[in-house]
Amino acid sequence: MEPVLIERREAVATVTINRPERRNSLNAEVKVALRDALAGVAADPAVRAVVLTGAGEHFCAGQDLKEHADALAAGGAESAFATVAEHYAPIVRCLATMPKPVVAAVEGNCVGAGLGFALACDLRVIASDAVLATAFSSIGLTCDSGLAHTLPRAVGESRARRLVLLAETFTAAQAVEWGVDADVSDPGVSLLAATRLAERLAAGPTAAYAESKRLLAESWTRSLEETLAAESAGQTRAGSTHDHAGAVQAFLSKDGPVFVGR
């Protein structure tokens, strides 16, 4: 089987981690394919929104520990953990920064790097019976896949410390209660709900979405004055698009806007 599937339907690309027999755990083949698939849809101008999901009953159970144990035995920690910089970091960076919205459709296990991937997406639909966890401490490790960045921003630093240090599992309802932005779906329909959400986003002003994603991400390291200057520049770029001009005319004509992404 292909380790990662890409399905393009009109302006929405669905990227599926395709290792259902192992709960979509991440071996080298899957990680390389996922990294490259996401880079491809990010660069494709015909794709205006992306859905990330897992095949079968699970989203992603994190690193394949059998492969990891073999890598430790063969080359030691430095060799085994090269995957963090080579695979996990580029995957998360692409999800978080691609100039189009990304929606995660989460079923079943969403653990370790899988949780990092879900939190790196812009929006999430999580099945009510999904099981989420950081998991790293349970095998003597610390965070990767951006969790040290995304988790405290989602649930607060105090809660993030508890989830990382104790590695306790939690539910979709708890995640939302603690601050993770997500729609909670019935089991088995998260992909349908996420696809509908992505279709809605794909019909929107995707050039403006790209500006907004950049402004929000960079605001954490900027002063207020720097953010105000960045907003001014971003607003000028967004205001120069066909989408903005068309939306203004549609408003004046009492019509609905039609966005084309430029």
Disulfide bonds with the S-S distance in Angstrom:
none
